[in-house]
Every structure is written in C-alpha cells, then in structure tokens.
C-alpha cells in the first residue's frame, strides 16, 4: 500500500539512439535511478506527435516493431 508523502515526477526526453559509455542511455538512466532507491521507473516511446510548428511526426509500424527487441 502506498503511504502519503511528497512525490516527484521527472521527465527526460532522449533521442532513440542516445548512448552513454557504449550502453543505451535509457539503460544507464534506469540503472542510476534503481541504485539510488527510486521506487518506480518507466520508459515510454512516443510513436506520434507534433511540435510548435504543428507538423505531425510519426513512426511507421515497421520502425516501431524493429526496435522493440533490440538491447
């Protein structure tokens, strides 16, 4: 059961191919947070969206599925 207390949410936006010392940057960040006792972590992949110019960007189903099994 959750206890009442302060909560903090941090959002980090990365390019998909980002690395840190030869490892995927998402893995490095998750390891960093885990070993510092952060209780929950989630990595989300955006498949569609737009910026201030309202130009739609989206990934095809092939691009999405090709990257799911890569470590």
C-alpha positions as CSV (number, residue, x, y, z in Angstrom):
1,X,0.0,0.0,0.0
2,X,1.2,3.5,-0.8
3,X,1.9,5.9,2.0
4,X,1.2,9.6,1.9
5,X,4.1,11.9,1.3
6,X,6.0,14.0,-1.2
7,X,6.0,12.8,-4.8
8,X,8.3,14.0,-7.6
9,X,8.0,13.3,-11.3
10,X,10.9,13.8,-13.6
11,X,10.5,13.6,-17.4
12,X,13.6,13.1,-19.6
13,X,13.4,13.3,-23.4
14,X,16.0,11.5,-25.4
15,X,16.8,10.6,-29.0
16,X,16.3,6.9,-29.6
17,X,19.9,6.1,-30.4
18,X,21.5,8.0,-27.5
19,X,24.3,6.2,-25.7
20,X,26.4,6.6,-22.6
21,X,29.8,4.8,-22.4
22,X,28.7,2.4,-25.1
23,X,25.3,1.5,-23.5
24,X,21.8,2.7,-24.3
25,X,21.2,5.9,-22.4
26,X,17.8,4.7,-21.2
27,X,19.6,1.7,-19.6
28,X,22.2,3.9,-17.9
29,X,19.5,6.2,-16.5
30,X,17.4,3.3,-15.2
31,X,20.4,1.8,-13.5
32,X,21.3,5.2,-12.0
33,X,17.8,5.6,-10.5
34,X,17.5,2.0,-9.4
35,X,20.7,2.0,-7.4
36,X,19.7,5.3,-5.7
37,X,16.4,3.8,-4.4
38,X,13.9,5.4,-6.8
39,X,10.7,3.3,-6.3
40,X,9.3,3.4,-9.8
41,X,10.6,4.0,-13.3
42,X,9.0,3.9,-16.7
43,X,10.4,4.3,-20.2
44,X,7.9,5.3,-22.9
45,X,8.4,5.5,-26.6
46,X,6.5,8.2,-28.5
47,X,5.1,7.0,-31.7
48,X,3.4,10.2,-32.9
49,X,3.3,13.9,-32.0
50,X,3.9,17.4,-33.2
51,X,5.8,20.4,-32.1
52,X,5.2,24.2,-32.0
53,X,5.0,24.2,-35.8
54,X,2.1,21.7,-35.8
55,X,4.0,19.5,-38.2
56,X,2.9,15.8,-37.4
57,X,5.7,13.3,-36.9
58,X,5.0,9.6,-36.6
59,X,6.8,6.3,-36.7
60,X,5.6,3.5,-39.0
61,X,4.6,0.2,-37.5
62,X,7.8,-1.3,-39.1
63,X,10.0,1.2,-37.3
64,X,8.3,0.6,-34.0
65,X,8.5,-3.2,-34.2
66,X,12.1,-3.3,-35.5
67,X,13.3,-1.6,-32.3
68,X,11.3,-3.4,-29.7
69,X,13.7,-6.4,-29.4
70,X,17.0,-4.5,-29.5
71,X,19.0,-4.2,-26.4
